[in-house]
């Protein structure tokens, strides 16, 4: 029996026991944490079983359109030999995934997790490198559950409802569904960047949710945020959308909302130049008209600019001219 088979079967047994003992009780923090752990172990057990099948039928590096193990595994094995100056020109992604495999292999050997491997080079065989994605999928469950739970807690706080005392079933199933998403789960048995990339992006999102929940953030957290962004980009270049466009945009919106521009009375404006001058100046001060999506319609919030007159009183606005 291989190490992955032992870990996979043990994880499934542990997940079953935890779920039977605590899975039906979501009303306490302790039972919720146990349920999340059970979900993570279940996903890891499934990933280990899938990895065993892949290693049994495809023991050598796999070459298809969706994953180029044929190039990535040899490159990671070169790094495991401490030859960091060598690089395969056929690989278009950055070397973060391979360097991560090197560090993780050394870490697992130091913990004794890979009992039959004595050196980093021996721990970088195809099956061992693929195992890293199963570990990453385990982390995806926890990060996804945390993100959903944090968002639910924010919504309840905004609406004035009672704070959550435990993780909801919806949050738990969100973590399981994301980790078992067919495209993501498929790559958990192969050596590629998808699973680890998803994990790093989720960690960055966890950090973002914590940042916007605080009135201010220190320099160390800013450095940590930048490090997560660079790490995500070094795994997959397409992560530029998630860490720059999406989370960067949310950070910008949060920064604008923290501004408290002085409210001033405004007269009605009818000339285009007056509109442009006024809104440019107010926007530069952070006075942004940020409506909820359900109210963002031309007929619902159209007002005489900054006169607090509803659309029904447009004639009144005109009379003020």
C-alpha positions, 0 to 999 in steps of 0.5 A: 500500500502506498503513502497516498492510499494510506492517507486517503483511506485514513482521511475518509474514515476520519471524516466519516467518524467526525461527521457521524459524531458532530455533523448534525450539530451546527449550533456551536463553534466547536461542532462547526469546526469539526464539521469543516474538518470532516468536509476537508478530510472527505475531499482530501480522501476523494482526491487521494483515491483519484490520485491513486487511479491516476498513478496506477494507469498513468505513472509517467508524466501525462501529455494532453492539451489541458496539462503538460506534465511531460514538461512540468514534472521534469522541470520540477525534478531538475529543481529538486536536484538544486539546478535552479539555473536550468529551464525548459523553454517550452514552459510558458508559466513562471517557475513558482509551482516548481520551486514550491514543489521543491520546498514542500518536498523538503518540508514533508521529508523533515516531518517524516511524511514521506517515509520511503523518501530520504532525499528531495530528489527521491521525493520528487517522483511523478506520484509525489509531485501530484500529491501536492495538489491533493494537499492544496485541495484540502486547503481550498475547502477551508478557505472557501468555507471561511470566505462564505462564512465571512460574507454571510456574517457581514450581511447579517451585521449590515441588516442588523440581524443576530450574529452567526454563532456557527458555520452555516450549512450553505458555507460548508457546502460552498467549500465542498462544491468548489473543491469538487468542481469537476475541472478543479478536482480533475487536476488534483490528481495531476501535476499542474498549477490550477489547484495551488493557484486557486488556493493562493487566490482564495488566501488572498481573498481571505486577506482582502475580506479581513482588510476591508473589515478593519478601519485601517491596516498596517504596513506588514499587512500591506506587504503581505497583501502584495506578496500574495498577489505576486505569488498568485501571478507567479503561479498563473498569469491569468490571476492578474484578473483576480488579484488586480482587477477584482480584488484591487477594484474592491480595495479601491472601492473600500478606500473611497468609502472610508473618505468622509467629504464635507457635505455642501449645499448645491444649486441646480445645474443645467449646463453640461460644463457645470455638471462636469466641473461639479462632479469632477470636483466632488469625485476627487474628494471621494463623494461617489454616488454608490447605489445598491444594484437593485436601486441603480435605475435611471427612474429610481434615483434620478435627482437634481444633482446634489439638491436632494430633490426626487425626480418627481420634483424636477419642475421645482428644480427648474423653478430654482434656476 
